[in-house]
Amino acid sequence: MFSHICVGSNDLAKSKTFYDAVFATLGAAPVLADPAAGRLAYANKGTSFMIFTPINGAPATSANGGTIGFTCDSVEVVNAWHKAGCEAGGTACENPPGVREFPFGKLYLAYLRDPDGNKLCALHSISE
């Protein structure tokens, strides 16, 4: 359904450190790093995630109530993603990584805020 997602940043160098770390755990590769133009981009499995400084010159802000989720192949990948993000300038939020039960099944989830406050989630569906 999605071709790409873009978030804003007020400090592209901090964003690069953070996203290089978390996307390395998911196998996503950097495809664009142009700090002079205020752009970073990563690609994986036909999708793109981009970080830009706002074109209008106003400060970047995070979405209130918004979350961007990333599918992971295992619980171990979710945990590695969360650890890498915390070590690279992200902030843990919500509950610690773990299983959440929903009417449709169990998910192993971990949540972070990137250096600009954008809320991210790593998710692995647990089969029974």
Backbone as CSV, one residue per row, in Angstrom:
resi,resn,N_x,N_y,N_z,CA_x,CA_y,CA_z,C_x,C_y,C_z
1,MET,0.813,-1.186,0.000,0.000,0.000,0.000,0.864,1.260,0.000
2,PHE,1.951,1.272,0.733,2.772,2.468,0.821,3.981,2.371,-0.093
3,SER,4.319,3.481,-0.730,5.538,3.530,-1.534,6.677,4.114,-0.716
4,HIS,6.333,5.101,0.147,7.358,5.724,0.975,6.726,6.439,2.165
5,ILE,7.565,6.711,3.133,7.178,7.495,4.303,8.269,8.530,4.485
6,CYS,7.882,9.736,4.855,8.844,10.811,5.065,8.553,11.474,6.404
7,VAL,9.612,11.697,7.193,9.500,12.447,8.441,10.461,13.617,8.377
8,GLY,10.186,14.625,9.177,11.044,15.798,9.225,12.105,15.672,10.289
9,SER,13.167,16.448,10.128,14.254,16.471,11.099,14.777,17.887,11.268
10,ASN,15.144,18.208,12.500,15.798,19.478,12.798,17.308,19.320,12.900
11,ASP,17.794,18.082,12.924,19.232,17.803,13.019,19.523,16.545,12.207
12,LEU,19.850,16.737,10.945,20.049,15.612,10.032,21.188,14.693,10.470
13,ALA,22.229,15.233,11.089,23.345,14.396,11.555,22.875,13.428,12.645
14,LYS,22.077,13.905,13.594,21.527,13.017,14.636,20.594,11.992,14.012
15,SER,19.785,12.437,13.066,18.867,11.512,12.402,19.630,10.424,11.659
16,LYS,20.700,10.786,10.989,21.500,9.805,10.247,22.084,8.768,11.187
17,THR,22.640,9.203,12.311,23.186,8.260,13.302,22.108,7.300,13.768
18,PHE,20.938,7.825,14.120,19.829,7.007,14.612,19.328,6.039,13.533
19,TYR,18.983,6.552,12.352,18.401,5.702,11.322,19.403,4.730,10.712
20,ASP,20.676,5.095,10.623,21.689,4.118,10.189,21.677,2.908,11.128
21,ALA,21.571,3.166,12.435,21.592,2.086,13.425,20.334,1.215,13.365
22,VAL,19.163,1.830,13.393,17.942,1.014,13.434,17.684,0.306,12.111
23,PHE,17.980,0.959,10.991,17.729,0.307,9.708,18.755,-0.770,9.388
24,ALA,19.944,-0.684,9.944,20.924,-1.764,9.752,20.379,-3.069,10.314
25,THR,19.617,-3.010,11.403,19.049,-4.227,11.999,17.972,-4.841,11.122
26,LEU,17.362,-4.030,10.240,16.297,-4.513,9.361,16.792,-4.835,7.956
27,GLY,18.065,-4.601,7.700,18.619,-4.858,6.379,18.317,-3.762,5.370
28,ALA,17.881,-2.606,5.839,17.601,-1.488,4.941,18.897,-0.739,4.659
29,ALA,19.085,-0.372,3.408,20.316,0.290,3.005,20.087,1.778,2.771
30,PRO,21.069,2.607,3.159,20.967,4.021,2.798,21.096,4.167,1.283
31,VAL,20.197,4.941,0.676,20.249,5.153,-0.774,20.499,6.610,-1.125
32,LEU,20.404,7.500,-0.142,20.658,8.911,-0.369,21.094,9.547,0.933
33,ALA,22.200,10.248,0.905,22.645,11.056,2.042,23.144,12.363,1.455
34,ASP,22.302,13.391,1.520,22.638,14.690,0.971,22.342,15.751,2.031
35,PRO,23.228,15.844,3.044,22.988,16.809,4.123,22.874,18.253,3.629
36,ALA,23.610,18.610,2.578,23.529,19.979,2.060,22.118,20.304,1.576
37,ALA,21.446,19.327,1.002,20.069,19.514,0.538,19.052,19.163,1.621
38,GLY,19.528,18.629,2.766,18.623,18.270,3.857,17.843,17.011,3.608
39,ARG,18.497,15.990,3.019,17.783,14.765,2.674,18.569,13.514,3.030
40,LEU,17.847,12.526,3.564,18.350,11.170,3.778,17.280,10.213,3.285
41,ALA,17.676,9.060,2.777,16.692,8.060,2.364,17.277,6.668,2.540
42,TYR,16.399,5.731,2.878,16.750,4.321,3.056,15.740,3.501,2.270
43,ALA,16.166,2.325,1.785,15.266,1.470,1.014,15.377,0.028,1.482
44,ASN,14.245,-0.675,1.399,14.194,-2.088,1.760,12.911,-2.687,1.202
45,LYS,13.033,-3.793,0.492,11.892,-4.555,0.006,10.888,-3.695,-0.769
46,GLY,11.402,-2.814,-1.607,10.537,-2.019,-2.470,9.905,-0.795,-1.839
47,THR,10.282,-0.459,-0.619,9.737,0.730,0.030,10.876,1.670,0.406
48,SER,10.514,2.919,0.637,11.511,3.921,1.021,11.064,4.664,2.269
49,PHE,12.049,5.026,3.090,11.830,5.851,4.276,12.771,7.028,4.141
50,MET,12.212,8.234,4.203,13.014,9.428,3.977,12.941,10.376,5.164
51,ILE,14.024,11.093,5.385,14.118,12.097,6.427,14.562,13.384,5.744
52,PHE,13.757,14.436,5.885,14.052,15.718,5.235,14.011,16.836,6.262
53,THR,14.787,17.875,6.027,14.545,19.112,6.755,13.359,19.770,6.041
54,PRO,12.429,20.366,6.789,11.230,20.911,6.162,11.545,21.931,5.061
55,ILE,10.899,21.757,3.927,11.115,22.623,2.770,10.673,24.062,3.062
56,ASN,9.658,24.222,3.917,9.136,25.563,4.194,9.981,26.342,5.198
57,GLY,11.044,25.720,5.730,11.924,26.404,6.666,11.435,26.413,8.105
58,ALA,10.217,25.967,8.352,9.695,25.889,9.720,10.300,24.671,10.411
59,PRO,10.301,24.648,11.749,10.853,23.491,12.465,10.046,22.210,12.189
60,ALA,10.758,21.099,12.161,10.095,19.793,12.049,9.437,19.475,13.383
61,THR,8.258,18.874,13.327,7.555,18.433,14.532,7.071,17.010,14.309
62,SER,6.904,16.280,15.406,6.412,14.900,15.301,4.889,14.901,15.322
63,ALA,4.310,13.850,14.759,2.856,13.718,14.708,2.329,13.307,16.076
64,ASN,1.324,13.997,16.548,0.677,13.621,17.802,-0.312,12.505,17.497
65,GLY,-0.054,11.320,18.028,-0.909,10.167,17.766,-0.443,9.334,16.589
66,GLY,0.576,9.779,15.892,1.082,9.037,14.746,2.161,8.045,15.148
67,THR,2.177,6.897,14.497,3.210,5.880,14.707,3.547,5.275,13.350
68,ILE,4.837,5.073,13.108,5.291,4.408,11.893,5.808,3.042,12.304
69,GLY,5.251,1.981,11.706,5.608,0.619,12.088,6.467,-0.075,11.052
70,PHE,7.387,-0.917,11.541,8.289,-1.686,10.691,8.130,-3.170,11.008
71,THR,7.889,-3.982,9.989,7.765,-5.425,10.152,9.144,-6.041,10.324
72,CYS,9.270,-6.921,11.294,10.537,-7.604,11.566,10.347,-9.111,11.433
73,ASP,11.423,-9.807,11.073,11.363,-11.252,10.834,11.371,-12.100,12.099
74,SER,11.740,-11.504,13.249,11.797,-12.294,14.488,11.777,-11.371,15.700
75,VAL,11.551,-11.973,16.858,11.634,-11.255,18.131,13.043,-10.706,18.313
76,GLU,14.047,-11.482,17.909,15.437,-11.055,18.062,15.720,-9.788,17.253
77,VAL,15.139,-9.698,16.063,15.322,-8.502,15.238,14.633,-7.301,15.896
78,VAL,13.447,-7.497,16.456,12.761,-6.410,17.169,13.652,-5.911,18.303
79,ASN,14.195,-6.839,19.083,15.046,-6.442,20.209,16.319,-5.745,19.749
80,ALA,16.917,-6.219,18.665,18.130,-5.582,18.129,17.809,-4.169,17.633
81,TRP,16.668,-4.015,16.969,16.212,-2.706,16.483,16.067,-1.733,17.648
82,HIS,15.397,-2.175,18.714,15.157,-1.328,19.873,16.474,-0.940,20.543
83,LYS,17.345,-1.899,20.728,18.643,-1.645,21.366,19.468,-0.675,20.527
84,ALA,19.535,-0.921,19.219,20.302,-0.043,18.328,19.756,1.382,18.375
85,GLY,18.443,1.508,18.376,17.836,2.833,18.421,18.128,3.574,19.708
86,CYS,18.044,2.886,20.841,18.351,3.516,22.132,19.815,3.945,22.196
87,GLU,20.688,3.120,21.658,22.124,3.437,21.688,22.500,4.540,20.707
88,ALA,21.641,4.802,19.715,21.950,5.789,18.682,21.167,7.088,18.853
89,GLY,20.689,7.364,20.050,20.039,8.640,20.308,18.532,8.621,20.362
90,GLY,17.919,7.446,20.190,16.471,7.335,20.317,16.072,7.199,21.775
91,THR,14.780,7.288,22.033,14.248,7.182,23.388,13.169,6.108,23.420
92,ALA,13.312,5.160,24.346,12.284,4.137,24.512,10.992,4.812,24.966
93,CYS,9.869,4.335,24.464,8.571,4.857,24.888,7.581,3.703,24.946
94,GLU,6.412,3.996,25.479,5.394,2.975,25.708,5.937,1.977,26.733
95,ASN,5.528,0.734,26.627,6.009,-0.311,27.528,7.317,-0.869,26.985
96,PRO,8.064,-1.628,27.813,9.264,-2.280,27.287,8.895,-3.236,26.148
97,PRO,9.854,-3.589,25.290,9.554,-4.547,24.220,8.929,-5.816,24.794
98,GLY,7.924,-6.326,24.113,7.281,-7.545,24.588,6.016,-7.876,23.827
99,VAL,5.375,-8.941,24.271,4.166,-9.451,23.622,2.961,-8.618,24.049
100,ARG,2.154,-8.251,23.070,0.865,-7.607,23.323,-0.189,-8.492,22.672
101,GLU,-1.272,-8.734,23.389,-2.346,-9.571,22.851,-3.477,-8.699,22.346
102,PHE,-3.930,-9.010,21.141,-5.027,-8.305,20.490,-6.073,-9.337,20.088
103,PRO,-7.298,-8.908,19.797,-8.322,-9.871,19.371,-7.901,-10.679,18.141
104,PHE,-7.041,-10.125,17.298,-6.610,-10.811,16.075,-5.347,-11.641,16.271
105,GLY,-4.736,-11.605,17.472,-3.542,-12.409,17.711,-2.509,-11.698,18.568
106,LYS,-1.332,-12.324,18.664,-0.250,-11.791,19.486,0.809,-11.131,18.606
107,LEU,1.278,-9.984,19.097,2.350,-9.265,18.419,3.465,-8.998,19.420
108,TYR,4.691,-9.106,18.964,5.833,-8.689,19.772,6.195,-7.297,19.273
109,LEU,6.125,-6.288,20.150,6.287,-4.895,19.768,7.369,-4.198,20.583
110,ALA,8.001,-3.223,19.969,8.927,-2.326,20.660,8.720,-0.933,20.080
111,TYR,8.744,0.074,20.943,8.506,1.448,20.522,9.691,2.345,20.857
112,LEU,9.966,3.281,19.949,11.012,4.287,20.143,10.515,5.627,19.630
113,ARG,11.123,6.669,20.138,11.003,7.988,19.512,12.372,8.314,18.931
114,ASP,12.385,8.774,17.679,13.651,9.156,17.059,14.125,10.479,17.665
115,PRO,15.303,10.986,17.290,15.805,12.219,17.898,14.901,13.436,17.718
116,ASP,13.983,13.403,16.751,13.051,14.512,16.562,11.675,14.238,17.150
117,GLY,11.514,13.116,17.853,10.253,12.820,18.521,9.270,11.989,17.729
118,ASN,9.609,11.571,16.510,8.709,10.721,15.733,8.614,9.351,16.396
119,LYS,7.409,8.845,16.541,7.185,7.563,17.201,7.256,6.436,16.185
120,LEU,8.102,5.443,16.501,8.334,4.293,15.629,8.026,3.015,16.379
121,CYS,7.649,1.981,15.645,7.344,0.688,16.243,7.960,-0.423,15.395
122,ALA,8.608,-1.370,16.061,9.062,-2.600,15.401,8.082,-3.691,15.810
123,LEU,7.673,-4.528,14.858,6.605,-5.491,15.087,6.973,-6.849,14.505
124,HIS,6.721,-7.889,15.291,6.819,-9.259,14.790,5.546,-9.981,15.201
125,SER,4.860,-10.552,14.226,3.634,-11.318,14.497,4.011,-12.692,15.013
126,ILE,3.406,-13.078,16.127,3.713,-14.376,16.740,2.650,-15.387,16.354
127,SER,3.064,-16.436,15.663,2.127,-17.501,15.291,2.018,-18.478,16.442
128,GLU,0.875,-19.055,16.536,0.684,-20.052,17.597,0.652,-21.428,17.025
